[in-house]
């Protein structure tokens, strides 16, 4: 039996993957709007098409279980990271609608498969006791990597004044190097339970599915409309928004691990109740805020609440059949992305009439999530998934 070195652990593997994604994906996102306008002459219809194409792999995340018939999860994760990194690397070379659609599809397929596999493998490799704090630590490390990436991007663009093609090549290339080092440096880790290689939808997971759907809806309101509010209502510049992102990631770096530890101490129900009560206040604040400074504070608080959402994952880990991790991760990621198509379009129409109403509806969604979270048992386990409306073992 091969003896692994002390650093060749699943935990260190998970830490490194938490660095690769911010290097590739954060740089892709940060440069995208300027790149497509300045080099590819995109209009509103073009960017809308591009963002729709970017979400397609999220809907198809459930297909991960079929790919696992041919390749093991850890290897598939590395392939996904390679696709993500390569897509970023190639982006600058193809400044056209067709070129960007193809590189975006490659990048996004890698990203969404990776996120699905990360959830599955994290919940398999980490014990139920260590999972909350470790998942928080991964968010914290990812935030630090994003901070460093944004700083490097600013230097490359503003100080050295490199062309987009060079910047994309550097960040994508750096991510490719990290993926190669991980492929060479880490052994194939064993998992205790063979994963189901078919789609799994179980009635007893209904609360997890509902919480996941509502979480996806909340994310869309933040991603699409909270930032838009900053620019349209309060006149925030691109530099101002970038500064807000830096503050967000700094807070995640400082507090995400502590939030994970907090979830481990108080339990998933109390953590999610705290999150959703806070979100009701945040969304109502968005609806009626008149100060640019208070709007920025709401934006930072809103982003910080994202770390509490990992309680949904640890809740699932405690109630699930260990063999369901991979399949359910794919299904849940698809469920999470249903809102990615419905909300931007429908709420965009509402926005034209009343921006405040968008956030009031967001507060109602947070209230629905609050009611759902109250149904989580104090000590969720397999066979004790909900407090009310248990639908059996199917």
C-alpha positions, 0 to 999 in steps of 0.5 A: 500500500502506498504511503501518502505524505503528511500533506497529501490529505483530502482537506489540503486537496479541498483547500487548493481547489478553493484557490483555483476557482477564484483565480480563473473564475473571478478574473473571467467575471471581473473583466467580462463587461469591459472586454465584451464592450471594448473588444467585441462590441457587444450590445444588451442583447449579446450580453443577455445571450452570453449570460443565458448560455453561461447558465445552461450547464447549471441546469444540466448539472444533474448529468454529472451522475451519468459521467460518473459511470465512466470516470471517478469523482476526483478525476472528473473534478480535475477535468472540470477544473481544467475546462474552467481554466482553459476557458478563461485562458482562451477568452481573450483570443476570441473577441467575437459573439461566437468565440465568446459563446464557445469559450464561455460554454467551455468555462461554465461547463467546467465551473458548474460540474466542479461546483457539483463535485465539490459539494459531493466530495466535501460531504463524503470526505469530511466528517459531520463534526468537521464539515461546517468549520472546514466548509467555512474555511474553504469559503475563507480561503477562496475569498483570500484568493479572490482578493489577491486575484482582484489586486493582481488584475488591478496592477496588470490593467492599471499599472502595467497596462496589459492587454485583455488577451494577456491578462486572461492568458496569465490568470487562466494559465496560472489556474492551469498550472495549479490544476497540473500540480494537483493532478501530479501531487495528490493520490486518488483518495478513497471514499467509504461509500460507492455512489449511486450512478443514477438520478436520485429524487427522494421524498424525504429530501423534500425540505432540502430541495425546497431550501435549495430552490429558495437559496437560488432565488435569493442569490439571483436577487443579490447578483442581478438586482442589488448591484444594479441598484447601486449603479442606477439609483446611487451612481456607483462607478465601476471602481466603487463596485469593485471596492464593494467586492473587495470589502465583501471578500475581505469580510468572507476571509475574516469571518467565513470560518467563524461562521462555519464554526458557529453553525457547528455549535448552534445547529442548522436550524438556528443558523438558517433562522438567523440568516433569513430573519436578517435577509428580510431586513436586508431586502426591505432595506434595499426597497426603501434605502435612500442613502448610498452609504447605507445601501453599500452596508446592506450590500456587504451584509447581504453578501456575508449572509451567503456563508450561512447558507452552507448550513443547507449542505451540512443539513443534507449531509446529516440526513442523507444516505451516504451513497446519494451525495454525488447524484443529489449534488447534481440534482440540487445544483439544477434545482438551484439554477431554475431561478437563474432563468425565471427571476432575471427575466420576470423581475426585470419587468417588475423593475421597470415599474417599481424597483422597490417591489423587487426587493419586497418580493425578495423579503417575502421569499426570505420569509418563506425560507424562514418558515421552511427552516423552522421545519429542520429538527434540532438534531437532523439525522437519517430518519429524522429529516423534518419536524413536520410533514415527513413523507416516508423513506422513498 
